Amino acid sequence: MLGSSHIVLSALAMTLIVGVRYLATSGLFAWLTEKVRPGLYGGMKPQIGREIRWSLYSTAIYGIPTGIVAWGWQNLGWTRIYTDWSALPLWYLPVSVFAYLFAHDTWFYWTHRWMHQPKWFRIAHAVHHESRPPTAWAAMSFHPIEALTGAFVIPLLVFIIPIHIAMLGLVLFIMTLMGVTNHMGWELFPRWLVHGGLGKGLITASHHQHHHARYTCNYGLYFRFWDRLCGTDKGLGEFPETGRHTMAKGSAIDPARSAHSGS
């Protein structure tokens, strides 16, 4: 009974941590947006309110399994998370980070494409695409069904791929940073990165904006690998001065446009 109460406390604590992380990170980049692009989010309070509400639902869905796994790791030795820097070669540290990001990106790409099938788009993914254009608050704005498809990825990977606790923290930092910055409605990263060699392989706001504008392309999370391999990479989008995407009449949340074909 005592163990059960500790598991519940761990799940609640992790939910609180995920929620505070979301509010702090999205709040920071929303503040930065106001400083760098004054008025970009003007008149968007109702949308931002929806994004925050859905995101806070998602924090519980992400926090509960993470809290359970964290309890199991600390008390029962679950997972392949390690704390001794000498347990594995130092060269493995960046390899493990890349392995986690690539595995997460692969899962995200294919579940994201699946969510763009008309049925599942209407049921769940339409919630995320209600953000037109997305803001810094939209990173976790998911229907609970969609949140469930992503909440178990990292908690499952820690049972499969060894990773140092610090590198796991780095993975979570990158996940949070890219989730927020890809939805800000403007490009944070310098032009030389976005349009240079790195930009050909990495996803930033310019790439993901095109997904929110066209729906049927650019499904990746971190890397452009799967989009390029599967022919769904349609290049970089552009940001009008207002930051608002120009949508064709009747195109908002049109399941026909969001079909799995990726055309």
URKAQUI-V97098 format. One record per helix or strand of 3 or more residues. SS is the DSSP state (alpha for helix, beta for strand). FROM is the first residue (numbers start at 1). LEN is the number of residues. If there is no record, write none. Layout:
# URKAQUI-V97098
ss=SS from=FROM len=LEN
ss=SS from=FROM len=LEN
This chain:
# URKAQUI-V97098
ss=alpha from=2 len=35
ss=alpha from=45 len=32
ss=alpha from=91 len=25
ss=alpha from=118 len=12
ss=alpha from=144 len=8
ss=alpha from=153 len=5
ss=alpha from=165 len=17
ss=alpha from=191 len=4
ss=alpha from=198 len=3
ss=alpha from=205 len=10
ss=alpha from=225 len=6
